[in-house]
Amino acid sequence: MPMRKCIGCQQSRPQSELMRFTVREGNIIPDAGSKSEGRGIYLCRSEECFQLSIKRKAWNRILKCKANTDEIQRAIETALNSN
C-alpha cells in the first residue's frame, strides 16, 4: 500500500486513508480516484488537519495556485460528500 503525507499533520498514512486534491483549470478539485494528472496533495479526513493546512499555507504553496479558504473548504466538502 503506497504511503502519502498529509499536508496538515505531516504524518505518513496509507494513501487510502487520505483525500487527494489537485488543480484543474485553476480550481482545486477532489480527486477521489487518484487518476488526475499533475501535482496532487493529500489531507486527512479531520477538521484539525484542515485547519493546520490553512495555517501552514500549504495549499497554495504546494499546488502553486491562488485559492482562498472558502474554495478549499468547498473542495473538502465535495470530497467528503462523495465518499
C-alpha positions as CSV (number, residue, x, y, z in Angstrom):
1,M,0.0,0.0,0.0
2,P,1.5,3.4,-1.0
3,M,2.1,5.8,1.8
4,R,1.4,9.6,1.4
5,K,2.0,12.5,3.7
6,C,-0.9,14.7,5.0
7,I,-0.3,18.4,4.3
8,G,-1.9,19.2,7.6
9,C,-0.4,17.0,10.3
10,Q,2.6,15.9,8.2
11,Q,2.0,12.2,9.2
12,S,2.5,9.5,6.6
13,R,-0.5,7.3,6.2
14,P,-1.8,4.7,3.7
15,Q,-3.0,6.5,0.6
16,S,-6.5,5.0,1.0
17,E,-6.9,6.8,4.3
18,L,-6.3,10.3,2.8
19,M,-8.3,12.6,0.5
20,R,-6.4,13.7,-2.7
21,F,-6.8,17.1,-4.3
22,T,-5.4,18.5,-7.5
23,V,-5.7,21.7,-9.6
24,R,-7.7,21.7,-12.8
25,E,-8.1,25.0,-14.8
26,G,-7.1,27.0,-11.8
27,N,-9.6,25.4,-9.4
28,I,-8.8,22.9,-6.5
29,I,-10.8,19.8,-7.0
30,P,-11.1,16.5,-5.1
31,D,-9.5,13.5,-6.9
32,A,-11.3,10.5,-5.3
33,G,-9.9,8.0,-7.8
34,S,-6.3,9.4,-7.7
35,K,-6.4,9.4,-11.5
36,S,-5.9,13.1,-12.3
37,E,-2.6,14.1,-13.8
38,G,-0.4,16.7,-12.2
39,R,0.6,17.7,-8.8
40,G,-1.7,16.3,-6.1
41,I,-1.8,16.8,-2.3
42,Y,-3.2,14.6,0.4
43,L,-5.2,15.5,3.5
44,C,-6.5,13.5,6.5
45,R,-10.3,13.5,7.0
46,S,-10.2,15.7,10.1
47,E,-11.0,19.3,10.8
48,E,-7.7,19.6,12.7
49,C,-5.7,18.7,9.7
50,F,-7.7,21.1,7.5
51,Q,-7.0,23.9,10.0
52,L,-3.3,23.1,10.1
53,S,-3.1,23.0,6.3
54,I,-4.6,26.5,6.2
55,K,-2.4,27.8,8.9
56,R,0.7,26.5,7.2
57,K,-0.5,28.0,3.8
58,A,0.2,24.5,2.3
59,W,-2.5,24.5,-0.4
60,N,-1.3,27.5,-2.4
61,R,2.4,26.7,-1.8
62,I,2.3,23.1,-2.8
63,L,-0.3,23.3,-5.6
64,K,1.2,26.5,-6.9
65,C,-2.2,28.3,-7.2
66,K,-4.1,31.1,-5.6
67,A,-7.0,29.6,-3.7
68,N,-8.9,31.2,-0.8
69,T,-10.1,29.3,2.3
70,D,-13.7,29.2,1.0
71,E,-12.6,27.5,-2.2
72,I,-10.5,25.0,-0.3
73,Q,-13.4,24.3,2.1
74,R,-15.8,23.6,-0.8
75,A,-13.3,21.2,-2.3
76,I,-13.1,19.3,1.0
77,E,-16.8,19.2,1.5
78,T,-17.2,17.8,-2.1
79,A,-14.6,15.1,-1.3
80,L,-16.3,14.2,2.0
81,N,-19.7,14.0,0.4
82,S,-18.6,11.9,-2.5
83,N,-17.2,9.1,-0.2
